[in-house]
Amino acid sequence: MAFSFEVLTTPETGGGRRGRLTLPHGVVETPVFMPVGTAASVKAVEQGVLEMLGSSGSGAQIILANTYHLYLRPGHELIARMGGVHRFMSWGRPMLAGSGGFQVFSLSGLRKVTAEGVEFRSHLDGSKHFFSPEHSMDVQIALGADIAMVFDECVETPASWERTRDSMGLTHAWAQRSKDHFELHKERVPWFEALNGATQSLFGIVQGGMYADLRKESAERLVEMEFPGYAIGGLAVGEPREVTREMIARTLELLPKDKPRYVMGVGYPDEIEEYAKMGVDMMDCVLPTRAGRHGLLFARDAAGAIVRMNIKRKEYAEDSGPIDASCGCVVCRRYSRAYLRHLFVAGEPLGLTLNSVHNLACYLDTMDRVRAQLAGIPPPPSKCAKV
Ligand SMILES: [Zn+2]
């Protein structure tokens, strides 16, 4: 089956729900956290390890790839010739690719926006490029992630109401153009024949900055266009956390209950838990891997609250305990804080890998627990006994 989403359980209290998302490359149990593999690689973590991440050992169900980065290098046409991004990177499970909009709009000073699209300069070599909604769709179809995203404009933060409204208008026009072009060309996806005529699914993106009235207008307009799923974009860009939460809550109320809802680019482990319990089905963030590469580890204290640990600190130099005694990941089962500190201080690449593997496990375990809570069952047991 190419695409289906089924809500399995909705507890009587709270807005969270358990769901099952079926995609051409497999089934995703929601709410889900999606590790980010920007350049067709979750930085420092090999695909075989991704497949067995977390205390349950069941691994990442779905990962992200980045359209902007892969378009620039190695190029979407090369990836299409290699059979699409799944085959290129040897990842058989579901994937989602961003439209490249967010990355293009992060290149401040390097871009020019018109109604037609956006001209930008590559951060790699300064070469000039142009993305229109149609071109973004062609690139995303060539990459062949299971879920593609409409090309949208991301407004800078803070932005005035007028500026945000104008940007949102452009986003809506581009969403329709993205959809029209996608529908015409979706059968060009590299695995169309191999997967018996399955195609990608295109999600819409609600914008509207930090203005509840604009978020409402954007959600209504996108819902009219009828996408199989909806993302809430333009959040976690420096605004206070209460504002992020309010914008998510206000937008969720307006999105169809029978479609998956994806908040892009959030957040800390306690935030993803909170949003999942509000009814968000999908989230992604570079934080677990980026923090890991900087020696910042997430652990849980005795009460289960998230604590941040800087592995560089001298107090860990002779600490023979694991990062987190309550974590059943491969790193915590095997390695001490002292060894991880040594690897980090010595600049050993293995340190970056192990830190990332643990942090990703912390995120996936968080979602395992939330899914179990929403289903009213005990959380899944750890695959291996603690050492
Ligand atoms: Zn761990």
Boltz pocket constraint, residues with backbone or C-beta under 6 A from the ligand:
constraints:
  - pocket:
      binder: B
      contacts: [[A, 323], [A, 324], [A, 327], [A, 328], [A, 329], [A, 330], [A, 331], [A, 332], [A, 333], [A, 357], [A, 358], [A, 359], [A, 361], [A, 362]]
      max_distance: 6.0
